[in-house]
Amino acid sequence: MREYLQAHSVEFDDRNIRQSETAREELRARSEDLIVPMVIFGEREVVGFDPTALDAVIADYQELHSG
C-alpha cells in the first residue's frame, strides 16, 4: 500500500502498530480491531489493499491538494 500511495504522490504518515503503542491504541480506538493496512483520510477508511477504494481516496486527496 505504501508503494501505491507513493506512486500517486500521496503524502502520508506511516504508523507501525508493532513498534508504537500509541499507533496501536489509535487504530484500536477507530476500529476495535487491529486490522492493517488501513488508510484513513478524513472520515474515510480503507482496510486492506483495495485499489478501487484507494483510487477514490487518492482522487479526493489530489483535489484537496491541487492549487
HELIX and SHEET records of a PDB file:
HELIX    1   1 ARG A    2  ALA A    7  1                                   6    
HELIX    2   2 GLU A   21  SER A   31  1                                  11    
HELIX    3   3 PRO A   51  HIS A   65  1                                  15    
SHEET    1   A 2 MET A  38  PHE A  41  0                                        
SHEET    2   A 2 ARG A  44  VAL A  47 -1                                        
END                                                                             
